[in-house]
Amino acid sequence: MNALAKDPFRCKSVLTVNGKSYTYYRIDALSDAFGDISRLPYSIKVLLEAALRHYDGVAVTEDHIRRLAAWTQRRNPNEEVPFTPARVLLHDTTGLPALVDLSAMRETMHRMGGDVSKVNPLIPVDVTVCHSVTVDSFGSRDALRLNEEREMQRNQERFRFFRWAQQAYQNLRIVPPSTGIMHQINMEFLSSVTVIQKIGEETVIYPDTLIGTDSHTTMINGMGIVAWGVGGIEAEAAMLGQPLYLGTPEVVGLRLTGSLPEGTTATDLALTITNLLRKKGVVGKFVEFIGPGARALTLADRATIANMAPEYGATMGYFPLDAETIRYMREIGRSDEQIAVTEAYYKAQGLYVDDDSPEPSYSELMELDLSTVVPSLAGPKRPQDRIALADLKTAFRETVTAAVSAGGYGVSPQDLDKTVRVRHPGGGESHLKHGAVVLAAITSCTNTSNPSVLIGAGLLARKAVERGLTKPAYVKSSLTPGSRVVTDYLEESGLLRPLEQLGFHIAGYGCATCIGNSGPLPAEVAQAIEEHQLTVAAVLSGNRNFEGRIHPQIKANYLASPPLVVAYALAGTVDIDFAQEPIGLDRHGEPVFLKDLWPTSREIDAIVKQTLRPELFRKRYGNVYEANPSWNQLEAPGGMLYPWDKQSTYIQEPPFLKEFTIMPEKIVDIRAARVLLKLGDSVTTDHASPSGSIKPDSPAGRYLQSRGVSRADFNSYPSRRGNHEVMVRGAFANVRLRNQLVPGSEGGITKYWPTGEIMSIYDAAMKYKDDGTPLVILAGKEYGTGSSRDWAAKGPLLLGVRMILAESFERIHRSNLVGMGILPLQFKPGQNADTLGLTGEEVFSTVGLDEKIRPGQTIKMIAVRHDRDKLEFEVVVRLDNPVEVDYYLHGGIMPKVMRKLLQG
């Protein structure tokens, strides 16, 4: 059905800008029926517009319109509302499995005798190849070239698959490697802010909206665009024309007042807001930033805050469109016509904010005075754990001297200052101790998209070089800009050279260190860490620092602004109080303090205004799809069906639809499930989904070696997400995973209950699978925190996990579990595995699980121990809306969509 075929609410109107007419869906036309639309939160208005435009009475109903339009009077989070995004954004490590799944769906369609062309994106899809580059080489001007060459060599098979997909699928664009990070490319190039589409005889205008298979898709919220991260399975459904459904969201308003004090950065503000909102509890909610403080922030600063929405737990961190958005559009080279149409459309819709705009009615309104923000970091293992810069030395010492059982560090106070001598190749030596910064990286979309903090880092570096400061030899340093425009303005301002003089050479254009692609530490440093069990540190300008993510040898990882990354690289340690202790000695032996190097806001602003020009963006993005010669030279197969190679260790047809049938299996109780893992609080998708390097003695490493892959060619888990054989072997293989079934252990091991043997999680799961035994995972609060990784749900499914019983779930991961047909169950309030006395040795069975299951229903769980003690308790079924129930009844989103396509 044509999305414009129905207009029962009489909302269609015409907007004329510079003599051109555009059809749009005027949301304030609903005021007579539903009350004052003007007080709706801005993000809800955008959802309402999309629902009006896609109204068909089936996928989008009058009830859906009513729920959104009457949001201020009545809202029920258990009632779902639809969202049909304008486009989908993927990166290569999440995009590859999504496209592999689509290709498997084509194979299934072909086997079933259907039309394979039906399996095709129906809305625009962009893939950015930005998550493959690894910082193997660093500290020289050759680093970029060498890392790019290795990236292309290691990933040729994956890249050929993308080249095939580019010609096989319609509505698919692929941004080549070495362009930048997806979220910055999204802001600077892909985002249109408004979409103009020819539908029939009408030219329709509507807001740019999207979903992305990366948690930090929310960065574009800073540009006034409604978007959030989803799992690849949900993205596939959207690509195939299915609306996404979510519970009617709560919207928390955060009014910002005042201004940032001199010496603070957008990073400090982002970490402060992350800490504030995580404590408040905004998981699954929208957050809108309003007030004079919000309007005074630059768009880059807004994007820095919006990027961190997954870290504070929100679905979105939204800044409504205003004059600053329009200014930014000019800065990045958008046409005068596009800017004029955008401004006129958003004003006509009541989506534009100025001093006279009425304040929306929110579920809750909070306030933050920006003048209270202080320089900060976050860590050592969670992005919400903010630490004031002045307190870091004390906080680090308290952390590392904590008991092993509490923090896994266990350094005695008297050992904190012991040093280890390290001899470096080519001569020279340095001294390592606990707290040594062995990794300093200006990396990640959060900050490398923000000119003020990058210029600040360059100015600090220039002042340090002028004073003759250098960093210790054991510090591995790197700079991975979010786009090539960053290089342009750093070079033009003369600040790239001093960064290079301190070892911050450009090492690649991609996510790099923040996702664990930090590369190996120098051999002599790695050896010293291992031999002396040192608790060393990383300081990075990223957004994630979960255990085992940044580097397996680094236990203390701190998020910080780019200038602070440079400062800690120079100091060589986090065990320092910058207010009292010098960073180092200048060439005359005089102490140099951080305050001596820190640039003023006036210095930073002057260079930003001088160097940021539209021409930089137009030049870089004018030919972006053809700008990488190595990419252009890759040969790839043709045709509609991908020619699977059974010998490939990168790409295999996934097994999710191998046993597909036209009719779904009936839902029945899960009987006699064994516990594969018993986990604590805040277990992340980094713990569940393999990331980073592949260890030779791991199940995945042994598999690759059995297929003739040398250790040097293992590449990383993210690069092999198109091969389920590798990924399932890496599920829960994180070196920092603590499985309570094996007390005191770390890593991917468990107890196989029938014999009591301790073995790898993969090996145990395969034994259970041979026995026909279903599996359950027990977990604490916030299960699934972190990135929107499909394999955090796909891996458990292939291990044989049928249900996960937790105290609470993170939004995206819970949705992914449902999308793969795994049942999320939640303890009732006040209960958990420990209060119920569950040890993990029990055998679990559900009672009341059938095809009449309802959202949020309570069912009974029976746990029987080996000694026949039986415990009965109730659990909540976390299928949160009828759509999720439908997905579960079908065994997941893929089978559901396949059946719809075959029947249609």
Secondary structure by P-SEA (a helix, b strand, c coil): cccccccccccbbbbbcccbbbbbbccccccccccccccccaaaaaaaaaaaaacccccccaaaaaaaaaccccccccbbbbbbbcbbbbccaaaaaaaaaaaaaaaaaaaacccccccccccbbbbbcccccccccccccaaaaaaaaaaaaacaaaaaaaaaaaaacccbbbbbcccccaaaaaaacccccbbbbbccccccccccccccccccccccccccbbbbbbcaaaaaaaaabbbbbbccbbbbbbbbcccccccccaaaaaaaaaaaaaaaccccbbbbbbccccccccaaaaaaaaaaccccccccccccccaaaaaaaaaacccaaaaaaaaaaaaaaccccccccccccccbbbbbccccccccccccccccccccccaaaaaaaaaaaccccccccccccccccbbbbbbcccbbbbbbccccccbbbcccccccccaaaaaaaaaaaaaaaaaccccccccbbbbbbccaaaaaaaaaacaaaaaaaaccccccccccccccccccccaaaaaaaaaacccccccccccccccccccccccbbbbbcaaaaaaaaaacccccccccccccccccccccccccccccaaaaaaaaaacccaaaaaaaaccccccccccccbbbbbcccccccccccccccccccccccccccccccccbbbbcccccccccccccccccccccccaaaaaaaaaccccccccccccccccaaaaaaaccccccccccccccccccccccccccccccaaaaaaaaaaacbbbbbbbccccccccccccaaaaaaaacccbbbcccccaaaaaaaaaacbbbbbcccccccccccccccbbbbbcccccccccbbbbbbbbbcccccccccccccccccaaaaaaaaaccaaaaaaaaaaac
